[in-house]
Amino acid sequence: QVQLVESGGGLVQPGGSLRLSCATSRSIFSIYVMGWYRRAPGKQRELVATITTTGSLNYADSVKGRFTISRDSTRNTMYLQMNSLKPEDTAVYYCNAGNRIWGQGTQVTVTS
């Protein structure tokens, strides 16, 4: 069973940056569409960004131009670079593989 482990969350001021990492237990980027999702307090989980097996990228409108999804196949790790963070980006961020496998989540809090 593939395992996903997120890291990199934390507390940041508005306008700041964070980079989230999702380490996979084995090489899966050629098999699964990978994605980042988030769940804000009191809200449903929403898609943030995805990267397909061929490298095509997709972003939620709310993060376009601020967030960048990427992956490093040599490290079996996916990333989410988050810039110009806003308080509304506060959420637990989850890594996903193939819409089937989930990580445990990492908290991102944007506050002054």
N, C-alpha and C positions, 0 to 999 in steps of 0.2 A: 504494500500500500504506500502510495506516495505521501510524503509529509511536507507541509509548507510551514515555514517559520518566519514571521514578520519581525522586523526590528526597525528602530530609527525614530519612533514616535517621541513626543515630548511636548514641552510647554514652550511656546514661542510668541513673540509680540506681533501684532498686525504689521504686515509688510515684510516679515521675516521669511526664512526658508528652512525647509527640512528635506531630507532625503530618506525615504522609506526603502527598506530592502526586504525581499522575499526569497529566502533560501529554500531550494527544493532538494529533496533527499536523493533524487536521481535526475538524469537528463530527460526532460519532458517537453522542451520547447518546440520540438518538431512534431509533437503528438497533439498537444492541447493548445487551444486559445487560452492565453493567460490574461488575467484582469485584476484590477483593483476596484474594490467596492468600499462604500462607507455607510455607517449608520450613525446619524446624529441623534442626540437625546430627543425622545418623543417622536421620531420620524422613522419611516421605513428605510430599509437598506436601498442604496442607489448605486448605479454604476458610475465609476469615476473615469476609468480608461481601460482599454483593452489593446492587446498586441497579438496578432494572429501568428500562425506557424510560419507564414511567409514574411512577417514583419510589418504588415499593415497596421496602422494605428487608428484608434478611435477614442474620442474624448467627449465627456459630457460638456454641454454648452457652458456650464457654470465654471469650468476649469480650463477651457481652451485658452491658450496663450500664456497660462500660468504654470500648468503642470506638464511634465514630460514623462512618459512611460518608456522604459528601455529594458534590455536584458543583456546578460553576459553569459553566453552558452559555456564558456570555459570555466565559469564559476557556478553554473547552475543557479543563477541568481537574477531575479527581476527587480527593477527599481522604479520608484516614483519620485521624481524630483519635483518638489512643490515650492514655488516662488510666489512672492506677493501674497502671502497668506492673509486670509480674512477671518474674522470671528466666525462667520458662517461655515468655514471649513472645519470647525471643531467637530470631531466625530471619532468613532473607532474605525480604523481602516483595515480592511481584510484583503488578503491575497486569495486569488481563486484560480483553479486550473480546470479547464473544460466544463465550467459551470457545474462541477461535481465535487471538487475537493477544495476545502477551505482551510485557511490558517486560523490561528487563535485570535488574531487581531492585535492592533497596536493603537494606543490612544494618541490622538493629536489634539492639543488644546491651544487655541489662538486667542490670546487675551492680553490686554494691557495692564 
